[in-house]
Amino acid sequence: MKYAGFWIRAVAYIIDGVICVPVDIYSTSFTGENTPARLLVSFLIAWGYTAGLNSSHLQGTLGKKVFGLKVVDLNGSRISLAHASGRFFAEILSFIILGIGILMVAFNSKKQGLHDKIAGTYVIKNIHSNT
C-alpha cells in the first residue's frame, strides 16, 4: 500500500470544508444562528458526509477523491459505516488535543493519525487512480 501523507490529506480536508461549509450555512437559515439545534445540524452534516462517504463505494470524501485517496482497514478493505463513524469520532479527538493527533500523520511510516490508529485504518493512494 502507498500511504497518503500529511499535506495531501490536509488539502483534501480543506476541499471537504469548502463543500460542507455552504451546506452548513444553508442549514443555519432553518435552525437559527448559534443555537444548540444549529450545532446539532452542523455535527450531523459533518458526520454524515465523512462517515457516509468513507464507508461508501468511493471509500473517501470528495476531497480525498480529488487526489485519488481512499480510506481502508488494516487489510486494505473498505470500511463499514460503523467503522467510519468510529473513525470520525476519533478524528474529533485528534483535533481536540491541539491537532497533535492529526500531525502524527507526518511523523510515522504508515502515515496514520491518532484517529487512524484508534480506528485501525489507513488513507492510501488508490493505485487504480490517474492521480
DSSP file (Angstrom, degrees, kcal/mol; ACC not computed):
  #  RESIDUE AA STRUCTURE BP1 BP2  ACC     N-H-->O    O-->H-N    N-H-->O    O-->H-N    TCO  KAPPA ALPHA  PHI   PSI    X-CA   Y-CA   Z-CA
    1    1 A M              0   0    0      0, 0.0     2,-0.7     0, 0.0   125,-0.1   0.000 360.0 360.0 360.0 141.9    0.0    0.0    0.0
    2    2 A K        -     0   0    0    123,-0.5   123,-3.2   108,-0.0     2,-0.2  -0.912 360.0-141.7-102.6 112.4    1.1    3.5   -0.7
    3    3 A Y  B     -A  124   0A   0     -2,-0.7     2,-0.4   121,-0.2   121,-0.3  -0.480  11.3-121.5 -79.9 141.7    0.2    5.7    2.3
    4    4 A A        -     0   0    0    119,-3.1   119,-0.2    -2,-0.2    -1,-0.1  -0.684  31.7-135.5 -84.3 130.5   -1.1    9.2    1.8
    5    5 A G     >  -     0   0    0     -2,-0.4     4,-1.6     1,-0.0     5,-0.2  -0.089  24.1 -91.8 -82.5-179.6    1.0   11.8    3.6
    6    6 A F  H  > S+     0   0    0      1,-0.2     4,-2.4    99,-0.2     5,-0.2   0.915 115.8  47.9 -59.5 -52.5    0.1   14.8    5.7
    7    7 A W  H  > S+     0   0    0      1,-0.2     4,-2.4     2,-0.2     5,-0.2   0.891 111.4  47.9 -67.0 -41.8    0.0   17.6    3.1
    8    8 A I  H  > S+     0   0    0      1,-0.2     4,-1.9     2,-0.2    -1,-0.2   0.885 114.7  47.8 -65.9 -36.3   -2.2   15.8    0.5
    9    9 A R  H  X S+     0   0    0     -4,-1.6     4,-2.1     2,-0.2    -2,-0.2   0.867 109.6  53.7 -69.9 -36.1   -4.6   14.8    3.3
   10   10 A A  H  X S+     0   0    0     -4,-2.4     4,-2.0     2,-0.2    -2,-0.2   0.920 110.0  46.3 -64.4 -43.8   -4.6   18.4    4.6
   11   11 A V  H  X S+     0   0    0     -4,-2.4     4,-2.3     1,-0.2    -1,-0.2   0.898 110.9  52.9 -66.8 -39.1   -5.6   19.8    1.2
   12   12 A A  H  X S+     0   0    0     -4,-1.9     4,-2.2     1,-0.2    -1,-0.2   0.898 108.2  51.6 -60.1 -40.1   -8.2   17.2    0.8
   13   13 A Y  H  X S+     0   0    0     -4,-2.1     4,-2.0     2,-0.2    -1,-0.2   0.886 107.8  51.6 -63.7 -40.4   -9.6   18.2    4.2
   14   14 A I  H  X S+     0   0    0     -4,-2.0     4,-2.2     2,-0.2    -2,-0.2   0.917 108.4  51.4 -63.1 -43.5   -9.7   21.9    3.1
   15   15 A I  H  X S+     0   0    0     -4,-2.3     4,-1.6     1,-0.2    -2,-0.2   0.918 108.5  51.6 -59.3 -43.6  -11.7   20.8    0.0
   16   16 A D  H  X S+     0   0    0     -4,-2.2     4,-2.7     1,-0.2    -1,-0.2   0.884 108.1  52.4 -61.3 -38.0  -14.1   18.9    2.2
   17   17 A G  H  X S+     0   0    0     -4,-2.0     4,-2.8     1,-0.2    -1,-0.2   0.898 105.7  53.5 -63.4 -40.6  -14.6   22.1    4.3
   18   18 A V  H  < S+     0   0    0     -4,-2.2    -1,-0.2     1,-0.2    -2,-0.2   0.837 113.4  44.8 -62.9 -32.4  -15.3   24.1    1.2
   19   19 A I  H  X S+     0   0    0     -4,-1.6     4,-0.8    -5,-0.2    -2,-0.2   0.911 118.2  41.1 -75.8 -44.5  -18.0   21.6    0.3
   20   20 A C  H  X S+     0   0    0     -4,-2.7     4,-2.5     1,-0.2     5,-0.2   0.822 102.1  66.9 -78.0 -32.5  -19.5   21.3    3.8
   21   21 A V  H  X S+     0   0    0     -4,-2.8     4,-3.0     1,-0.2     5,-0.2   0.921 100.1  48.8 -61.3 -46.6  -19.5   25.0    4.9
   22   22 A P  H  > S+     0   0    0      0, 0.0     4,-2.4     0, 0.0    -1,-0.2   0.904 112.7  49.4 -60.5 -37.1  -22.1   26.2    2.3
   23   23 A V  H  X S+     0   0    0     -4,-0.8     4,-2.2     2,-0.2    -2,-0.2   0.914 112.2  48.5 -64.1 -42.1  -24.4   23.3    3.3
   24   24 A D  H  X S+     0   0    0     -4,-2.5     4,-1.3     2,-0.2    -1,-0.2   0.907 110.9  49.7 -64.4 -42.8  -23.9   24.3    7.0
   25   25 A I  H  X S+     0   0    0     -4,-3.0     4,-0.8     1,-0.2     3,-0.4   0.914 110.3  51.0 -63.2 -42.3  -24.6   27.9    6.3
   26   26 A Y  H >< S+     0   0    0     -4,-2.4     3,-0.9     1,-0.2     4,-0.4   0.903 106.9  53.8 -61.1 -41.2  -27.7   27.0    4.4
   27   27 A S  H >X S+     0   0    0     -4,-2.2     4,-1.3     1,-0.2     3,-1.3   0.788  96.7  68.1 -65.4 -25.8  -28.9   24.8    7.3
   28   28 A T  H 3X S+     0   0    0     -4,-1.3     4,-2.8    -3,-0.4    -1,-0.2   0.846  88.7  64.2 -61.3 -33.9  -28.4   27.8    9.6
   29   29 A S  H << S+     0   0    0     -3,-0.9    -1,-0.3    -4,-0.8    -2,-0.2   0.745 108.7  40.9 -64.3 -20.6  -31.4   29.5    7.9
   30   30 A F  H <4 S+     0   0    0     -3,-1.3    -1,-0.2    -4,-0.4    -2,-0.2   0.720 125.0  32.7 -95.4 -25.7  -33.6   26.7    9.2
   31   31 A T  H  < S-     0   0    0     -4,-1.3     7,-0.3     1,-0.1     6,-0.2   0.586 104.9-118.5-111.2 -12.5  -32.2   26.4   12.7
   32   32 A G    ><  -     0   0    0     -4,-2.8     3,-0.7    -5,-0.2     2,-0.2   0.030  41.7 -56.5  89.3 158.1  -31.1   29.9   13.6
   33   33 A E  T 3  S-     0   0    0      1,-0.2     5,-0.0    -4,-0.1    -4,-0.0  -0.500 110.1 -10.0 -75.5 136.8  -27.6   31.3   14.5
   34   34 A N  T 3  S+     0   0    0     -2,-0.2    -1,-0.2     1,-0.2    -2,-0.1   0.804  92.6 138.3  49.1  44.4  -25.6   29.7   17.3
   35   35 A T    <>  -     0   0    0     -3,-0.7     4,-2.2     1,-0.1     5,-0.2  -0.770  68.5-111.4-109.9 160.8  -28.3   27.6   18.8
   36   36 A P  H  > S+     0   0    0      0, 0.0     4,-2.3     0, 0.0     5,-0.2   0.869 120.0  56.7 -57.4 -34.9  -28.0   24.0   20.0
   37   37 A A  H  > S+     0   0    0      2,-0.2     4,-2.5    -6,-0.2     5,-0.2   0.909 106.2  48.9 -63.8 -41.0  -30.1   22.9   17.1
   38   38 A R  H  > S+     0   0    0     -7,-0.3     4,-2.9     2,-0.2     5,-0.2   0.920 110.7  50.3 -64.8 -43.1  -27.6   24.5   14.6
   39   39 A L  H  X S+     0   0    0     -4,-2.2     4,-2.4     1,-0.2    -1,-0.2   0.903 111.3  49.2 -60.9 -40.5  -24.7   22.9   16.3
   40   40 A L  H  X S+     0   0    0     -4,-2.3     4,-2.7     2,-0.2    -2,-0.2   0.924 111.6  48.1 -64.6 -44.4  -26.5   19.5   16.1
   41   41 A V  H  X S+     0   0    0     -4,-2.5     4,-2.4     2,-0.2    -2,-0.2   0.923 112.2  49.6 -62.4 -43.8  -27.3   20.0   12.4
   42   42 A S  H  X S+     0   0    0     -4,-2.9     4,-2.3     1,-0.2    -2,-0.2   0.916 112.2  48.1 -60.3 -43.9  -23.7   21.0   11.7
   43   43 A F  H  X S+     0   0    0     -4,-2.4     4,-2.8    -5,-0.2     5,-0.2   0.923 111.8  49.0 -62.9 -44.9  -22.4   18.0   13.6
   44   44 A L  H  X S+     0   0    0     -4,-2.7     4,-2.8     2,-0.2     5,-0.2   0.866 110.2  51.6 -65.3 -36.4  -24.8   15.7   11.7
   45   45 A I  H  X S+     0   0    0     -4,-2.4     4,-2.7     2,-0.2     5,-0.3   0.954 113.2  44.3 -63.1 -49.6  -23.8   17.1    8.3
   46   46 A A  H  X S+     0   0    0     -4,-2.3     4,-2.6     2,-0.2     5,-0.3   0.919 116.8  46.0 -62.4 -44.5  -20.1   16.6    9.1
   47   47 A W  H  X>S+     0   0    0     -4,-2.8     4,-2.4     2,-0.2     5,-0.7   0.941 115.4  45.6 -64.0 -49.2  -20.7   13.1   10.5
   48   48 A G  H  X5S+     0   0    0     -4,-2.8     4,-1.5    -5,-0.2     5,-0.4   0.921 116.3  45.7 -61.7 -45.0  -23.0   12.0    7.6
   49   49 A Y  H  X5S+     0   0    0     -4,-2.7     4,-1.9    -5,-0.2     5,-0.3   0.955 120.6  37.5 -61.9 -52.3  -20.7   13.4    4.9
   50   50 A T  H  X5S+     0   0    0     -4,-2.6     4,-2.4    -5,-0.3     5,-0.2   0.969 124.6  35.6 -70.2 -55.6  -17.5   12.0    6.4
   51   51 A A  H  X5S+     0   0    0     -4,-2.4     4,-1.6    -5,-0.3    -3,-0.2   0.898 118.0  53.3 -67.9 -39.4  -18.6    8.6    7.6
   52   52 A G  H  X<S+     0   0    0     -4,-1.5     4,-0.5    -5,-0.7    -1,-0.2   0.939 115.5  37.8 -61.6 -48.2  -21.1    8.1    4.8
   53   53 A L  H >< S+     0   0    0     -4,-1.9     7,-1.3    -5,-0.4     3,-0.6   0.879 113.0  56.1 -73.7 -37.3  -18.5    8.7    2.0
   54   54 A N  H 3< S+     0   0    0     -4,-2.4    25,-0.5    -5,-0.3    -1,-0.2   0.819 115.0  40.1 -64.3 -27.8  -15.6    7.0    3.7
   55   55 A S  H 3< S+     0   0    0     -4,-1.6    -1,-0.2    -5,-0.2    -2,-0.2   0.503 101.6  92.8 -96.8  -4.9  -17.7    3.8    4.0
   56   56 A S  S X< S-     0   0    0     -3,-0.6     3,-1.0    -4,-0.5    23,-0.2  -0.100 100.8 -88.5 -77.9-179.4  -19.3    4.1    0.6
   57   57 A H  T 3  S+     0   0    0      1,-0.2    -1,-0.1     2,-0.1    -4,-0.1   0.725 128.3  63.0 -63.0 -20.0  -18.0    2.6   -2.6
   58   58 A L  T 3  S-     0   0    0     -5,-0.2    -1,-0.2     2,-0.1    -4,-0.1   0.804  91.1-152.7 -72.0 -29.3  -15.9    5.7   -3.1
   59   59 A Q    <   +     0   0    0     -3,-1.0    12,-3.9    -6,-0.6     2,-0.3   0.761  65.7  46.4  59.8  29.2  -14.0    4.9    0.2
   60   60 A G  S    S-     0   0    0     -7,-1.3    -2,-0.1    10,-0.2    -1,-0.1  -0.923  89.8 -86.7 178.1 160.8  -13.3    8.5    0.8
   61   61 A T     >  -     0   0    0     -2,-0.3     4,-2.3     1,-0.1     5,-0.2  -0.180  51.1 -98.9 -69.7 170.7  -14.7   12.0    0.9
   62   62 A L  H  > S+     0   0    0      1,-0.2     4,-1.7     2,-0.2    -1,-0.1   0.873 125.5  55.8 -63.0 -36.0  -14.9   14.2   -2.2
   63   63 A G  H  > S+     0   0    0      1,-0.2     4,-0.7     2,-0.2    -1,-0.2   0.915 109.1  46.5 -60.5 -42.8  -11.7   15.9   -1.1
   64   64 A K  H >4>S+     0   0    0      1,-0.2     5,-2.6     2,-0.2     3,-0.9   0.892 108.1  56.6 -65.1 -39.3   -9.9   12.6   -0.9
   65   65 A K  H ><5S+     0   0    0     -4,-2.3     3,-1.4     1,-0.3    -1,-0.2   0.843  95.3  65.3 -63.2 -34.1  -11.3   11.5   -4.3
   66   66 A V  H 3<5S+     0   0    0     -4,-1.7    -1,-0.3     1,-0.3    -2,-0.2   0.857 111.8  36.2 -54.8 -35.0   -9.8   14.6   -5.9
   67   67 A F  T <<5S-     0   0    0     -3,-0.9    -1,-0.3    -4,-0.7    -2,-0.2   0.291 117.8-108.4-103.4   8.8   -6.3   13.2   -5.1
   68   68 A G  T < 5 +     0   0    0     -3,-1.4    58,-4.0    -4,-0.2     2,-0.3   0.856  69.3 147.1  69.2  34.4   -7.2    9.5   -5.6
   69   69 A L  E   < -B  125   0A   0     -5,-2.6     2,-0.3    56,-0.2    -1,-0.2  -0.705  24.6-174.7-100.8 153.6   -7.1    8.7   -1.9
   70   70 A K  E     -B  124   0A   0     54,-2.2    54,-2.8    -2,-0.3     2,-0.5  -0.996  24.4-124.1-146.3 153.6   -9.2    6.1   -0.1
   71   71 A V  E     +B  123   0A   0    -12,-3.9     8,-0.5    -2,-0.3     2,-0.3  -0.824  38.0 170.4 -96.0 128.3   -9.8    5.0    3.5
   72   72 A V  E     -B  122   0A   0     50,-2.6    50,-2.4    -2,-0.5     6,-0.2  -0.899  31.9-111.4-133.8 162.3   -9.2    1.3    4.1
   73   73 A D  E >   -B  121   0A   0      4,-2.6     3,-2.1    -2,-0.3    48,-0.2  -0.197  53.7 -81.9 -80.9-176.1   -8.9   -1.0    7.1
   74   74 A L  T 3  S+     0   0    0     46,-0.8    47,-0.1     1,-0.3    -1,-0.1   0.680 132.7  52.2 -65.5 -16.6   -5.7   -2.7    8.1
   75   75 A N  T 3  S-     0   0    0      2,-0.1    -1,-0.3     3,-0.1     3,-0.1   0.397 121.2-105.8 -96.5   1.3   -6.2   -5.4    5.4
   76   76 A G  S <  S+     0   0    0     -3,-2.1     2,-0.2     1,-0.3    -2,-0.1   0.620  78.1 132.0  85.5  13.8   -6.8   -2.8    2.7
   77   77 A S        -     0   0    0      1,-0.1    -4,-2.6     0, 0.0    -1,-0.3  -0.569  65.5 -87.9 -99.0 161.4  -10.6   -3.4    2.5
   78   78 A R        -     0   0    0     -6,-0.2     2,-0.2    -2,-0.2    -6,-0.1  -0.338  45.5-127.1 -61.2 143.8  -13.5   -1.0    2.5
   79   79 A I        -     0   0    0    -25,-0.5   -20,-0.1    -8,-0.5    -1,-0.1  -0.641  18.0-116.1 -96.9 156.1  -14.7    0.0    6.0
   80   80 A S     >  -     0   0    0     -2,-0.2     4,-2.8     1,-0.1     5,-0.2  -0.292  29.5-105.3 -80.4 169.5  -18.3   -0.2    7.2
   81   81 A L  H  > S+     0   0    0      2,-0.2     4,-2.3     1,-0.2     5,-0.2   0.895 123.6  51.0 -62.6 -40.1  -20.4    2.8    8.2
   82   82 A A  H  > S+     0   0    0      2,-0.2     4,-2.2     1,-0.2    -1,-0.2   0.918 111.9  47.0 -63.0 -42.8  -20.0    1.8   11.9
   83   83 A H  H  > S+     0   0    0      2,-0.2     4,-2.1     1,-0.2    -2,-0.2   0.919 112.8  48.9 -64.2 -44.5  -16.2    1.7   11.4
   84   84 A A  H  X S+     0   0    0     -4,-2.8     4,-2.2     1,-0.2    -1,-0.2   0.853 109.7  53.1 -64.9 -34.5  -16.2    5.0    9.5
   85   85 A S  H  X S+     0   0    0     -4,-2.3     4,-2.3     2,-0.2    -2,-0.2   0.919 108.0  49.8 -66.4 -43.4  -18.3    6.5   12.3
   86   86 A G  H  X S+     0   0    0     -4,-2.2     4,-2.1     1,-0.2    -2,-0.2   0.900 110.6  50.4 -59.8 -40.9  -15.8    5.4   14.9
   87   87 A R  H  X S+     0   0    0     -4,-2.1     4,-2.0     2,-0.2    -1,-0.2   0.897 108.3  53.5 -63.6 -40.9  -13.0    6.9   12.8
   88   88 A F  H  X S+     0   0    0     -4,-2.2     4,-1.5     2,-0.2    -2,-0.2   0.930 110.4  45.6 -59.7 -47.2  -15.0   10.2   12.6
   89   89 A F  H  X S+     0   0    0     -4,-2.3     4,-1.5     1,-0.2    -1,-0.2   0.872 112.1  51.8 -66.3 -35.6  -15.3   10.4   16.4
   90   90 A A  H  X S+     0   0    0     -4,-2.1     4,-2.1     1,-0.2    -1,-0.2   0.837 104.7  57.6 -67.5 -31.8  -11.6    9.5   16.8
   91   91 A E  H  X S+     0   0    0     -4,-2.0     4,-1.7     2,-0.2    -1,-0.2   0.866 100.9  56.0 -66.7 -35.3  -10.8   12.3   14.4
   92   92 A I  H  X S+     0   0    0     -4,-1.5     4,-2.6     1,-0.2     3,-0.2   0.932 107.4  49.5 -59.3 -44.6  -12.6   14.8   16.7
   93   93 A L  H  X S+     0   0    0     -4,-1.5     4,-1.9     1,-0.2     8,-0.2   0.905 105.5  57.3 -59.6 -42.2  -10.3   13.6   19.5
   94   94 A S  H  < S+     0   0    0     -4,-2.1     7,-1.2     1,-0.2     8,-0.7   0.855 112.9  40.6 -58.1 -36.0   -7.3   14.1   17.1
   95   95 A F  H  X S+     0   0    0     -4,-1.7     4,-1.1    -3,-0.2     3,-0.4   0.880 108.3  60.0 -78.3 -40.3   -8.3   17.8   16.7
   96   96 A I  H  < S+     0   0    0     -4,-2.6     2,-1.6     1,-0.3    -2,-0.2   0.849  93.2  66.2 -59.4 -36.5   -9.3   18.4   20.3
   97   97 A I  T >< S-     0   0    0     -4,-1.9     3,-1.8    -5,-0.2    -1,-0.3  -0.256 135.0 -81.1 -85.7  52.4   -5.8   17.6   21.6
   98   98 A L  T 34 S-     0   0    0     -2,-1.6    -2,-0.2    -3,-0.4    -1,-0.1   0.730  77.8 -68.9  59.6  27.0   -4.4   20.7   19.8
   99   99 A G  T >X S+     0   0    0     -4,-1.1     4,-2.5    -5,-0.4     3,-0.7   0.515 101.5 128.6  75.3   4.1   -4.2   18.9   16.5
  100  100 A I  H <>  +     0   0    0     -3,-1.8     4,-1.4     1,-0.3    -2,-0.1   0.878  69.4  56.7 -61.3 -37.3   -1.4   16.6   17.7
  101  101 A G  H 34 S+     0   0    0     -7,-1.2    13,-2.2    -8,-0.2    -1,-0.3   0.819 110.0  45.5 -63.4 -30.0   -3.4   13.5   16.5
  102  102 A I  H X4 S+     0   0    0     -8,-0.7     3,-1.8    -3,-0.7     4,-0.3   0.899 108.1  55.7 -77.2 -43.5   -3.6   15.0   13.0
  103  103 A L  H >< S+     0   0    0     -4,-2.5     3,-1.5     1,-0.3     4,-0.5   0.740  88.2  78.9 -62.4 -22.4    0.1   16.0   13.0
  104  104 A M  G >< S+     0   0    0     -4,-1.4     3,-1.3     1,-0.3     4,-0.3   0.789  78.9  72.0 -56.1 -26.7    1.0   12.4   13.8
  105  105 A V  G X  S+     0   0    0     -3,-1.8     3,-0.7     1,-0.3    -1,-0.3   0.874  95.3  51.6 -55.9 -38.4    0.4   11.6   10.1
  106  106 A A  G <  S+     0   0    0     -3,-1.5    -1,-0.3    -4,-0.3    -2,-0.2   0.648 110.3  48.9 -74.1 -14.8    3.6   13.5    9.2
  107  107 A F  G <  S+     0   0    0     -3,-1.3     2,-0.3    -4,-0.5    -1,-0.2   0.187  95.3  68.8-120.7  18.4    5.8   11.6   11.6
  108  108 A N  S X  S-     0   0    0     -3,-0.7     3,-1.8    -4,-0.3     5,-0.0  -0.988  75.9-121.2-137.7 153.6    5.1    7.8   11.2
  109  109 A S  T 3  S+     0   0    0     -2,-0.3  -106,-0.2     1,-0.3    -1,-0.1   0.754 111.9  46.3 -64.3 -28.9    6.0    5.4    8.4
  110  110 A K  T 3  S-     0   0    0      2,-0.1    13,-0.3  -108,-0.1    -1,-0.3   0.318 106.1-125.3 -98.3   8.9    2.4    4.4    7.7
  111  111 A K    <   +     0   0    0     -3,-1.8     2,-0.4     1,-0.2    12,-0.2   0.838  52.8 158.9  54.7  40.5    1.1    8.0    7.8
  112  112 A Q        -     0   0    0     -8,-0.2    -1,-0.2    10,-0.1    -5,-0.2  -0.806  30.4-150.8 -97.3 133.4   -1.5    7.3   10.4
  113  113 A G     >  -     0   0    0     -2,-0.4     4,-2.4    -9,-0.1     3,-0.3  -0.399  41.1 -94.0 -82.9 173.5   -3.0   10.0   12.6
  114  114 A L  H  > S+     0   0    0    -13,-2.2     4,-2.8     1,-0.2     5,-0.2   0.906 129.0  54.2 -55.9 -41.8   -4.3    9.1   16.0
  115  115 A H  H  > S+     0   0    0      1,-0.2     4,-2.3     2,-0.2    -1,-0.2   0.854 107.6  50.1 -62.9 -35.3   -7.7    8.6   14.6
  116  116 A D  H  >>S+     0   0    0     -3,-0.3     5,-2.3     2,-0.2     4,-1.6   0.908 111.7  47.9 -67.8 -41.9   -6.4    6.1   12.1
  117  117 A K  H  <5S+     0   0    0     -4,-2.4    -2,-0.2     2,-0.2    -1,-0.2   0.925 114.1  46.2 -65.1 -43.7   -4.5    4.2   14.8
  118  118 A I  H  <5S+     0   0    0     -4,-2.8    -2,-0.2     1,-0.2    -1,-0.2   0.927 120.5  38.9 -62.7 -44.7   -7.6    4.1   17.0
  119  119 A A  H  <5S-     0   0    0     -4,-2.3    -1,-0.2    -5,-0.2    -2,-0.2   0.610 107.9-121.7 -84.0 -11.9   -9.9    3.1   14.2
  120  120 A G  T  <5 +     0   0    0     -4,-1.6   -46,-0.8     1,-0.2     2,-0.3   0.955  66.0 132.1  68.9  50.2   -7.4    0.7   12.6
  121  121 A T  E   < - B   0  73A   0     -5,-2.3     2,-0.3   -48,-0.2    -1,-0.2  -0.878  42.2-156.8-130.7 163.0   -7.4    2.5    9.2
  122  122 A Y  E     - B   0  72A   0    -50,-2.4   -50,-2.6    -2,-0.3     2,-0.6  -0.942  15.5-139.0-128.2 154.3   -5.0    3.8    6.6
  123  123 A V  E     - B   0  71A   0     -2,-0.3  -119,-3.1   -13,-0.3     2,-0.3  -0.984  37.1-179.4-110.4 120.6   -5.5    6.5    4.0
  124  124 A I  E     -AB   3  70A   0    -54,-2.8   -54,-2.2    -2,-0.6     2,-0.5  -0.806  35.4-105.2-122.2 158.7   -3.9    5.3    0.8
  125  125 A K  E     - B   0  69A   0   -123,-3.2     2,-0.7    -2,-0.3  -123,-0.5  -0.709  42.4-120.8 -75.8 127.6   -3.2    6.4   -2.7
  126  126 A N    >   -     0   0    0    -58,-4.0     3,-2.1    -2,-0.5     5,-0.2  -0.616  17.8-154.4 -72.1 114.0   -5.6    4.4   -4.9
  127  127 A I  T 3  S+     0   0    0     -2,-0.7    -1,-0.2     1,-0.3   -58,-0.0   0.674  93.6  56.9 -67.9 -14.4   -3.2    2.6   -7.3
  128  128 A H  T 3  S+     0   0    0    -60,-0.1    -1,-0.3     3,-0.0     2,-0.2   0.373  89.1 102.4 -94.2   3.9   -6.0    2.5   -9.9
  129  129 A S  S <  S-     0   0    0     -3,-2.1    -4,-0.0   -61,-0.2   -62,-0.0  -0.481  73.0-134.8 -86.2 157.2   -6.4    6.3   -9.9
  130  130 A N              0   0    0      1,-0.2    -1,-0.1    -2,-0.2    -3,-0.1   0.477 360.0 360.0 -86.7  -3.6   -5.0    8.6  -12.5
  131  131 A T              0   0    0     -5,-0.2    -1,-0.2   -63,-0.0    -4,-0.1   0.454 360.0 360.0 -95.9 360.0   -3.6   11.0   -9.9
